[in-house]
Amino acid sequence: MFESHTGRQSALQQLALFVGIVTIVAGGCVSAAPVAPISLHPQNPHYLFWRDKPTILITSGEHYGAVLNRAFDYRRYLDTLQSYGFNLTRTFSGAYCEKVGNFNIEKNTLAPAAGDLLCPWARSDQGGYPGGGNKFDLTRWDGDYLRRLTDFVREAGRRGIVVEMVLFCPFYEDSMWDLSPMNARNNVNGVGTMPRTEVYTLKHPDLLTVQDAMVRHVVGALKDFDNLYYEICNEPYFGGVTEDWQVHIAETIASAEAGFEHKHLIAQNIANNTKKIENPNPRVSIFNFHYAKPPVAVAENYQLNRVIADDETGFSGDDRVKPYRLEGWDFILAGGAVYSNLDYSFAVGHEDGSNKINAPGGGGPELQGQLRILKDFIHKFDFVRMKPDNSIVKTALPQGITARVLAEPGRAYAVYVNGGGLTELSLDLPPGQYGAEWVNTRTGRTDKAEPFQHEGDARTLQPPAYSDDIALRLIRLTPPRNERALLFHSDFDGQDLEGWQVSGNPPAVVHGAARAGAGAMRTSLDRNRDRFPNRTEIQGPKAEIGEEYWYGFSILLPEDYVPDRIWEIVAQWQGVPDSDLGEKWRNPVLALSTTGGRWSWVSRWDAKRNTFETGKREYGGVHEYDLGDYAKGVWTDWVVHVRWSYGPEGFLNIWKNGQLVVDQNGPNAFNDAQGPFFKMGLYKGWNDPKAAGDAVAARVLYHDEFRMGGADATYDDVAPGPR
């Protein structure tokens, strides 16, 4: 079977040797520095984060043969997806293909014509493959396949499209197993003599070695692409696929990427329709479901805090459009993050989506245009701050009609009504001024718009006349800032730190990393190199004791801002000691920290005229607030409303990303002649550069959108973000 310079070896021995060189072969090319691939959103892992933006993946894509089918013009296909704004495509590796006529699909891209199958393994010099051409050699890679695969992923990335790389698929019937290169009848290695129901198990070490080698080869070849994630196996609940085999493949992917700077997400296909996941694989970040309608799978698994996907559609009768539009809207508005419609209008010679569909599914230009409306609709929301909350709907809905709500309470609501004939919709809303837009899911037009002032409790809205379904965009209208109520503001859009005084090392103004506008403040601190090893800050506006103030600012912690146990303050209000009374510098009256990987606030106060009157520092009281793990790679907005006081009339309210997280009444300041002043940047416990460190010796972070208002200001006047 296998010849070597030292004599004949067993297939298993040679395959084991082959696995050992896979990483070397796959990693032999030189590429640009890799960028971070698509990931779970650090602030809300129900969604994705890609190229610095929150992302929901929506597409209507071909039947997964774009790479393995040599005759398919994938560039034309990708151009078509891009023209509709779609950002996802699924593709199979080539370890599985179909026979013409399988599943009653006409012009099936997964059923290549004779001789057109490309897969990871090279052809041998021995004829007899039933799909045309020579049999396969499972110890050699096909260079044409690798070039086609990498070019496909590259071209997809250039068009803003993510590739879901599906490594394996079960053999639903013998006709598919009869075409697989892993079948012993189709390779020259004698590997794959088992029945099709044992292909994806741990029973056959020689075949498992082949599968592991293929996974490592593909993973190595695609290591530097950011527009990629892996699915272990399509529909593993058919064809005898075992759970322990899926765990093994996930571990193989992870071990193949162990030395990579960036790791790719792994998806697992869980079930058709729905299933509650009891023991989620910790390697898996995306849980795929097929035909997930109604979208029960989202609600049943939302507590897992991972992405839930509706990864394939079909089998909904002869209507090629409506069922799949309804399924997509329902799933995304239920809190799903991926909707991948299986679109049979793409075929060889019809890569523009012009094929007349004769298959058990939908697709075509009409549906593609309607799914673009869904993608545009949801991406106009700050959906990372939203979560499903159907309890907002107070209308008793008629039978056959459902209403789903994604809500950022008090800010924004995305509502989808599935079912025609609804004449009114009652929603429980907090007080405020709102704008309501009823969106036609077929045309994308706003069929009815109305602003309204709401005093609280339920609000009844009347949709325009519609059939089948309609969407509602409901936004709390943010008034323009009252600039006259602001005492100080700094958006860092200029070139300097105008209005601020440097404390320690100077931060820098940079452009391109702003929360809003053009610029932000970049704070860097290196305990071994900087003149001041513990402080890079700016200080600015002062306050008066007994007065009321509003403050707003935003902070970005980069992806490499790893937890460190040595204390670190990123914003603070510092009291001014009465030195004539013998007071020394004290801890800040109010401070925001990132110590140990967590957001935390501390509030201190003291009614004594001299905090040191007993000879040592003694505060009147301290409140500490642990707000949990910080998010990296995203801006975190803070708003503080305070009346500085060392008596009972004081109060302190703090909002994080629009949510009230601190509600404190009573004292919050020192009894000083002067009120506290604001500082931001980084102040860290590195006074002694020779002292032992923890995880880091240097830090970088960003601040932006600082505003300070007086008593006549409002939350909206200081809240970060564009107006």
MONORUR-V86229 format. One record per run of one state. SS is the DSSP state (H for helix, E for strand, C for the rest). FROM is the first residue (numbers start at 1). TO is the last residue. If there is no record, write none. Layout:
BEGIN
{{SS	FROM	TO} {SS	FROM	TO}}
END
This chain:
BEGIN
{{C	1	1} {E	2	2} {C	3	8} {E	9	9} {C	10	10} {H	11	26} {C	27	38} {E	39	40} {C	41	47} {E	48	50} {C	51	52} {E	53	55} {C	56	56} {E	57	61} {C	62	68} {E	69	69} {C	70	73} {H	74	83} {C	84	87} {E	88	92} {C	93	101} {H	102	104} {C	105	116} {E	117	117} {C	118	120} {E	121	127} {C	128	133} {E	134	141} {C	142	142} {H	143	158} {C	159	161} {E	162	169} {C	170	173} {H	174	177} {C	178	183} {H	184	186} {E	187	187} {C	188	195} {H	196	198} {C	199	204} {H	205	221} {C	222	227} {E	228	234} {C	235	242} {H	243	256} {C	257	265} {E	266	272} {C	273	285} {E	286	290} {C	291	295} {H	296	304} {C	305	306} {E	307	312} {C	313	321} {H	322	333} {C	334	337} {E	338	343} {C	344	346} {E	347	347} {C	348	349} {E	350	350} {C	351	361} {E	362	362} {C	363	364} {H	365	379} {C	380	382} {H	383	385} {C	386	386} {E	387	388} {C	389	389} {H	390	392} {E	393	393} {C	394	401} {E	402	408} {C	409	411} {E	412	418} {C	419	424} {E	425	428} {C	429	431} {E	432	439} {C	440	445} {E	446	454} {C	455	457} {E	458	461} {C	462	468} {E	469	476} {C	477	482} {H	483	485} {E	486	490} {C	491	500} {E	501	505} {C	506	507} {E	508	511} {C	512	518} {E	519	526} {C	527	534} {E	535	542} {C	543	547} {E	548	557} {C	558	567} {E	568	574} {C	575	578} {H	579	581} {C	582	589} {E	590	593} {C	594	594} {H	595	597} {E	598	606} {C	607	620} {E	621	629} {C	630	634} {E	635	643} {C	644	650} {E	651	656} {C	657	658} {E	659	665} {C	666	669} {E	670	670} {C	671	676} {E	677	684} {C	685	697} {E	698	709} {C	710	714} {H	715	718} {C	719	723}}
END
